[in-house]
Amino acid sequence: MPRPQAHVFVCGQQRPEGHPRGSCGAVGASVVAQTFSEEIAKRGLFQQFAVTPTGCLGPCHLGANVLVYPGGHLYKTVKAEDVNRIIDEHLLGGTPVSELLAPEAEW
């Protein structure tokens, strides 16, 4: 596989129910990761963009969190329905989706 143009990391951290920090896994991160993988494959972009489920990215209360490199853009409260927009506007268009970005104080 050639080096990807961008790498998408989707937090999949699981914590026990009631944990004070919460977790991305509890708010649908696995569906977000699956949707990214499916959309990238469906569009034939798997050689341009990599998707990797990962552990905790930090601001658990903002999950599901998605981190995109290069650039280190952290998306917060990502749902499956946000995935196409992130692919279209950020990965393909080069412009991060500003209203989904985590606040600078958090990242």
C-alpha positions in Angstrom: 0.0 0.0 0.0 1.4 3.4 -0.9 1.7 6.1 1.8 -1.8 7.5 2.4 -2.5 11.2 1.7 -4.4 11.3 5.0 -4.9 9.0 8.0 -8.1 9.0 9.9 -8.0 7.7 13.5 -11.3 6.8 15.1 -11.3 6.5 18.9 -12.9 3.2 19.9 -12.1 3.4 23.7 -14.5 1.3 25.8 -15.1 2.0 29.5 -17.5 0.5 31.9 -21.0 2.0 32.0 -21.0 4.9 34.5 -17.3 5.7 34.2 -16.9 9.4 34.9 -15.0 10.1 31.7 -17.4 8.2 29.4 -16.0 6.7 26.2 -16.2 7.1 22.5 -17.3 3.4 22.3 -20.4 4.2 24.3 -21.5 6.8 21.8 -21.2 4.9 18.6 -17.6 5.1 17.6 -17.6 1.6 16.1 -20.3 2.6 13.7 -18.3 5.8 12.8 -15.2 3.7 12.1 -17.1 1.2 10.0 -18.8 4.0 8.0 -15.4 5.6 7.2 -14.0 2.3 6.1 -17.1 1.4 4.0 -17.3 4.9 2.3 -13.6 5.0 1.5 -13.8 1.5 0.0 -17.0 2.2 -1.9 -15.4 5.3 -3.4 -12.2 3.5 -4.3 -10.2 5.8 -2.1 -8.5 3.1 0.0 -5.1 3.8 -1.5 -5.4 7.5 -0.7 -6.8 7.4 2.8 -6.2 5.1 5.8 -8.7 4.5 8.6 -7.5 3.1 11.9 -9.5 2.4 15.0 -7.5 3.6 18.0 -7.6 3.9 21.8 -8.4 7.1 23.8 -7.6 10.3 22.0 -8.2 12.5 25.1 -11.4 14.5 25.4 -13.8 11.6 26.1 -16.7 13.9 26.9 -16.6 15.1 23.3 -16.8 11.7 21.7 -17.0 10.1 19.3 -13.6 11.6 18.4 -11.9 11.4 15.0 -8.4 12.6 14.4 -7.2 13.4 10.9 -3.5 13.7 9.9 -1.8 15.5 8.4 -2.8 18.6 10.3 -3.9 17.0 13.5 -7.5 18.0 13.2 -9.7 16.5 16.0 -13.4 16.2 15.2 -15.8 15.9 18.1 -19.2 14.3 18.6 -18.9 12.6 15.2 -21.8 10.5 14.0 -22.1 8.1 11.1 -24.0 10.8 9.2 -21.0 13.2 9.5 -18.6 10.8 7.7 -19.4 11.7 4.1 -19.1 15.4 4.9 -15.6 14.9 6.5 -14.6 12.8 3.5 -15.9 15.3 0.9 -14.9 18.6 2.5 -11.8 17.7 4.4 -10.1 14.6 2.9 -11.0 15.4 -0.7 -11.6 19.1 -0.6 -8.8 20.0 1.9 -11.0 22.2 4.1 -11.7 20.9 7.7 -15.4 20.9 8.7 -15.2 23.7 11.2 -18.3 23.1 13.2 -17.2 19.6 14.0 -13.7 20.5 15.2 -13.0 20.2 18.9 -12.3 23.5 20.6 -8.7 24.5 20.8 -8.9 24.4 24.6 -9.7 20.7 24.4 -7.1 19.7 21.8 
